[in-house]
Amino acid sequence: MADFGANNLDAFWMPFTPNRRFKAHPRMLASAKDMHYRTPEGREILDATSGLWCVNAGHDQPRIREAIQKQAAEMDYAPCFNMGHPLAFAFASQLAQVTPEGLDRIFFTNSGSESVDTALKIALAYHRARGKGTKTRLIGRERGYHGVGFGGISVGGIPKNRMYFGSLLTGVDHLPHTHGVAGNLFSKGEPEHGAHLADELERIVALHDASNIAAVIVEPVAGSTGVLIPPKGYLQRLRAICDKHDILLIFDEVITGFGRLGTPFAADRFGVTPDLICMAKGLTNAAVPCGAVAASGKIYDAMMEGADAPIELFHGYTYSAHPLACAAGIATLETYKEDDLFARAAGMESYWQEAIHSLRDARHVIDIRNLGLIGGIELEARPGAPTARALEVFETAFDAGLLIRVTADIIALSPPLIIEKSHVDQVVETLRGVLARVD
Ligand code: PMP
């Protein structure tokens, strides 16, 4: 058996990380407050990614911290199978006040990946409960990221997340992604061109027949694959086609939920209401792992009283509605409301947009896009070494006191909603300097 010393880095098999490269030059975080992390050496790092798109209210918010501490002292754990605890019901009803009208049935999970798999399973069970059990095909999208469960990677469209893991779910089709349409470079807000790509859904329906199709799942804004903003009218068209064919529309709002676009959900921003919303991350400000699926009353009712209704959903997690997550979640929703953070994000959007786009002439930059408090800066790949330049930009930025995220050769920015203009300036100026230094 390997005998690792207590502080040895080898035992922790790090997720989504080239382990050997990291362990040769570890970059550690030791504490966090508001807009900043601190390293073990005491260096301050400006957080331009809300951790992993999740600390929307900023780090260490006192209401959230105190709620978790209080709950830990009161009741550590309670199951929610055939029993419950009051916080679970309170959290669900408070969340249902924030979700789009009609999406008021809340199923709790522990992560975005679990929310995705839960939503896909609910979609299948819903059709079956109505006596339409042939509606089983699922439709995702190229360049979609829906977490790492087998459902999520099957409907997801990232080759490396799929290719090592066997045959995945059968009966899955993919819409084309909406990126790279002519005329959309350096778009501010929603790109003008590309709504017609939604019509690919009609092609898939014609191929399989609607009687075999259960659901379409998309991220309203794809984040993990490099900030892909939907073209004007695209999501509306998807909704219309789904309605026409009795296909459920699932929005994966794991990153777009909770104010990222200046509204509670992307559904509100785009004026498109899906049948199911997957969420996690900002749901508890990431202080305790938690996810949820919001479903329409139509779906819930069909499961309870449809032609073939099973009465219960044969699905759930030991930690669904964990008391610490509920306490953190309630305090998080309170924080968003009391501090008016969604409106704050909306108010910062135009400053953020202009600041990000001022990098248009910076070295290596070939495209910039933004919506809400999201920014994507695409770099020209280094010849023969895709992703290498962006990884170096990430490391150099960290060493210069700025936390960004990179995916392929794209910088993805998603700062906490409490960001001030001075922080925005610092993000842009640090990046300009880093881009000038990295070859
Ligand atoms: N869906 C989307 C759109 C995401 O961005 C993510 C995480 N980045 C997930 C699902 C998966 O969430 P988790 O890592 O909590 O499982």
Residues whose N, C-alpha, C, O or C-beta is under 5 A from the ligand:
A	BS01	PMP	S111 G112 S113 E114 Y145 H146 G147 E219 S224 D252 V254 I255 A280
